[in-house]
Amino acid sequence: MINTTKIISIIIFLSVSIMLVSFGGQKAKWKGKIDEDNGIIIVKNPKKPMYGEDVFSLEEELSIGEAEGGEEYMFSQIRGIAVDDEERIYVADRKESHIKVFDKTGKYLRTVGRKGQGPGEIGGPRSVSITSENEIMVPDLFIRRLAFFTLEGEFIKNISTATMNLMTTKIDSKGNIIAIDAVREEENSRYELKKFDSDLNYLYSLGSSPLPDSSRFNPFMAVLRWDLARNDQIVCGYPKTYEIKIFDTDGNIVRKILKDHDPIEITKEDIEETTKGIPARIELSIPKYYSAFQRISVDDENRIYVLTWQRIKNGEGYYFDIFDSEGKYIAKIPLEFQPQAFKKSKLYTIEEDEDGYQYVKRYKVTWRY
């Protein structure tokens, strides 16, 4: 007769072994195809990802914000988050026209800038970035300029953007500035993704999409989306189709990422919610389907997060298609928020409670593949 203690030991050993294999990383075969066309790598992805949702997990580490309490921990209208190499957190508050700085434990350190139009003052920050020179760059929405500060909050300089209408502005490791410019021309009004040098001298363009047509307004129109990767490559897509282009630092397309997908139909409820408040005199042009995707984000390991229009069942938020640094479709994960910043395998978000009060949250990101 087999000893009972020995049987129990075998069962425990097998259970532990299975757990170690499970958590050690999933193994899967990618079912896409990689081609090359005139020096451009073409990555063709299937509809289904390599891994299941359990390949990815989040663990909340930090929450900053108080509905009632110390003023230094209260926010009015957060419009951007940046994180430096010491994991200090910079929060752009558009309504208060300043940047609040916290250490990696969430302790308040200082406030950068104040409301106004003079040196060191901000009209309304659209976002915030940390440059490779360890400076804070603040695109000012209302005054139309870029404001630069030291990490300690001392004012450095302003660069005027008065001749442009810059949106979604970022800066690479060489000091070059990348932004969407809303170009208004009679024959070709468009959103144009442009790259400038550190003094905002135009270098070249990387893509464009039409501006909204005021005569026949489409509230669901596809708009050019992009993000800056850690290696200074630019990840860009115009979601009329599911195609994402990767540009090198000279503005050349080096890779295209394609993915088969089923379009999401726009419902009557979607139309009613989106067009609420639009004057009846404006003629609407409503398509049958949403665009291929909503937004693009790139993490600190050059994984690409593509926000789709597929809603999470029985919950808030949408699914994200995740591609690895080669462009392979690795996962489809549900998130209830839009990623704002990535640093050292941590994800930073802006979230709201049921009363609409905003918080900054940090999550530890774990990938198992």
TASUL-V121082 format. One line per field, one symbol per residue. phi: phi as a letter, one per 40 degrees, with the letter a starting at -180 (. if undefined). psi: psi as a letter, one per 20 degrees, with the letter a starting at -180 (. if undefined). A space follows every 50 residues. Layout:
phi->???
psi->???
This chain:
phi->.ccccccccccccccccccccccchcbabcbcabbbbfgccbbbbccccc bccccbabbcbabbhbcbicccbbbbacbibbbcccgcbbbcbcccfabc bbcccgccbabbgacibcdgbbcaccaabbcccfbcbbcccccgabbbbc cchccbabbcbccbbcbfcbbcccgcbbacbccbbdcacacbcbbbccbg ccbabbiaaccdcccbcbcbccbdbaabcccgcbbaabccbcbbbbbccc gccbabbbacacccccccccccccccgcdccccbbbccbcccababbbcc bgcbbbcccccccfacgbcbcbbcccgccbabbcbcacdbabafgbbbbb bbcccgccbbbbbcbbbba
psi->pppghgggggggggggggggggiipqpqppkaqprpolippoooqrhprh rrhiipqqophqpppphpbphijpqgnpjqpqpahjkqppopoghilrpq pqaiijppgrpprrpajapjqpgophaqqprijlqppopoghimrpppqr hijppgrqppkhjrmpqmprpaijjqppqppopoqghmpqppoqpraijk ppgrqjrrqqqqohhnpoijqpppqrrprhjjqppqpokhrnppqppaij jppiqpoqppqpqpqprhhgggghjpipqhippqoorhqrrhrgrpqpaj kkqpoooajoqppkrqarqpppqaiijpohqoqpqjrpphqpplkqpprp qqaijjpqqpqpqppppm.
